[in-house]
Amino acid sequence: MRSLYVVTHPEATHHVEGVVGGWHDSCLTPAGVRAAASIAEALRAQIPTGAEVELFSSDLQRTRQTAEAVASRLQVRPTFDRRLREKSYGEAEGRPQEWLNRRFIPPPAVGERMDHDEGVEGAETKEQWVRRIYAAVEEILTHPCEHQIIVTHGGSLTFVLASWIKMPIESAGYASFRVSSGSITTLREDDFFHNRQIVSLGDTRHFNGAQR
């Protein structure tokens, strides 16, 4: 049995400042730091003491801080992988969200969605974003470890899950799994049929009313 826990980082400064995240290297707010500690405690409660654990994280500051809180509680060494970052929004990163909203060209309902030009200089296409997430997850899953943790971003979580269920990349242009910041999504693969389950999506019960 393999269990994979996908964590989305909690509240970061770009959330409260109303600016575009992406590769903008925002850090956790004080509330986010407290939430990261709650996430670490929740994972400690789910993963048996003494079990082998691997921890992988986006290398941006907000995910790095979250992963370091988890690593400290579980006594594991995190591996930081830039492929697990959020989508790059190019010149929009760090600018007011309203600046991006005025310029953003949404993908068509029918037609080319993966290589669509969103109208923002330097931004990744969805296909570029999806392919790097898929490559990171596929590499992680080659490790024969029973408990693995991925710390990533709200947008990137969709493609972690799409890779997990082996959704073809060309079909991922319509995929969207929405979760709250600081959530834990639990995935399991059994060792008989090797079916891959989404056991829980975006669980935030570990906050018990605290700010997410």
N, C-alpha and C positions, 0 to 999 in steps of 0.2 A: 504494500500500500504506500503510495506517495501522497503527501499532503503539501499543497502549495498555498501559501498565504500571500495575497497581494494587498499591499498597504498603499493608500494614497496619502501623501503628506498632509498634515493638518494646516491650520490657518497660517498664511505667510504674509509678509508685508505688502506684496502686490495686491492681495485680496482687499486689504483695508484702505490702500492708497488708490484703488480703482484704476490701476495701470495694467497693461498687458504683461502676462507672465512669459510663457514660452521659455526661451533660453535666458531671459532676464534673471540675473542671479539673486533673487530675493531670499531673505532668511525668514525663519519662523518668528512670529510675534510671541510675546510672553504667554498668551493663551495657547499658541501653537506648541510651545515648549512643554507646557503642562499636558496638552493633549498627547504629545509624543510619549510622555511617561506613561499615560494611561494605555496607549497602544502597546507599549512594551510589557506592561503588566498583563494585559489581555492575552498576548501571545505566550507569555510565560505560563499562564493558566491552561492554555490549550495544548502546549507541546510538553510531552512527558519529560520529567527531569532525567538527564543522562542520555537522552536521544541525540543522535547526530543532527546538527542543524547547519544549513548554509544560508547566508544572507547576502543578497545582491541589491544594489541600489543605483539609481540615477546619481550622477556626480554633482548635480547642482546643490547649492548650499541648503535649501529647504528640505530636500530629500536626504542629503547627507546628515543633517542634524537629526532627522527622524530615525534614520538607520543607526546612527551612533547611540541613540537612546535605547533602541532595541538590542544592539550589540552588547551594550554594557549590562543590560538585565539578563540576557541569555548567555553571556560570556562566550561570544563568537566574534570572529573577525569579519567585518563587512568587505565585500568586493564592490568597487564602484565602477560603473559601466556607463559611459556617455550615451550609449545606444538606448538606454532606458529613459532618456530625457523626454520632456514634453515636446510637442511640435515647435519648430522654430518659426517665429513670426517675422523674421528679418528686421527691417527698419522700424516695425511697429513695437518691438520689444521695449518695455519700460516707458512707453508713451501712454497717455490716457486711453482707456478703453474706447472712449467716444471717438478718438482720432482714428482707431482701427475700424470702428463700425461705419464711419463715413466712407471709407475706401474699400471695404471688403466686398468682393464679388462672390456670392454664394454659388455652390455647384449646381448644375442643372438637375431637375428631377429625373430626367432620362438623358442618357448620353455619357460622355466622358467625365467621371467624377474623381478618379484617382490621380490623373495628371492635370487636373483643372488648375488654371492660373487664377489665384484669388486676388490679384491686383496689388500685391504688397511686395515691394522690392526685397529680394533676399530671402523670402519665406520659403520653407520647404513645401513641396507638393504633398498631398496625402499619401501618394505612393511611396515617396522617399521616407516619410515618417513610418508608414506601416512596415516597409521592408526592414528597417533597422530594428524595430521592436520585435518583429518575427525572428530575425537573426539572433537577437539576444536571448529570447525565450527558448528557441530551439537549442541553443548551446547550453543554457542552464539545464534543460531537461535531459541532456546526455549524461549528466552526473547522477550516479545511482544513490541518491540521498533521500531518505524517507521524509524529511521535513525541510522544506525550502521556503524562504521568504523573499519577496520582491517588493522593494519600496520604490514607487513611481509616482506619477502625476495623474490627475483626474482624467484628462484626455487620453493619455497613453494606456490607461487601464483597459479601455475597450479593445485595444489591439493585443494586449497580453492575453485577454480572454479569447479573442478570435484565434490567436495562434494556438492556445491551449486546446480548443475544440477542433483544430485543424481546418478552420474555414479557409477556403482558397483566397489568396490575396486579391484576386480580381473581384471577389464578392464582398470584400471588406469596406467598399465605398459607401455602403448603406448601413453598416453596423454602428450601433451606439448603445453602450451600457452606462447609465447615469448613476453616479454614487456621490455621497457627500465627502468633503475633505476629511481626512483622518479616519477613513473607513477601512475595514478589513474584509476582504473577499476570500472565502475559503474554497479551494478546489481540491478534488481528490481523484486519483487514478487507482483502480483496484489491480491487484497483481494476478488475477485469473483471466478476466475478459479484457483487461486493459481499457475499460471504458473510462472516459474522463467526465467527471461531474462538476457542475457549479453548485456547491453545497449551500453556500450563502453568498449573497451579493450585497456589498456595501454595508456591512454590519457596523453600527455605531453604538451598540448597547454599552460598550466599555466606558462611554463618557458619563452615563448616569446623570444627564441634565447639564453637564459642563459644556462650555462653548466649544463648538466643533471647528 
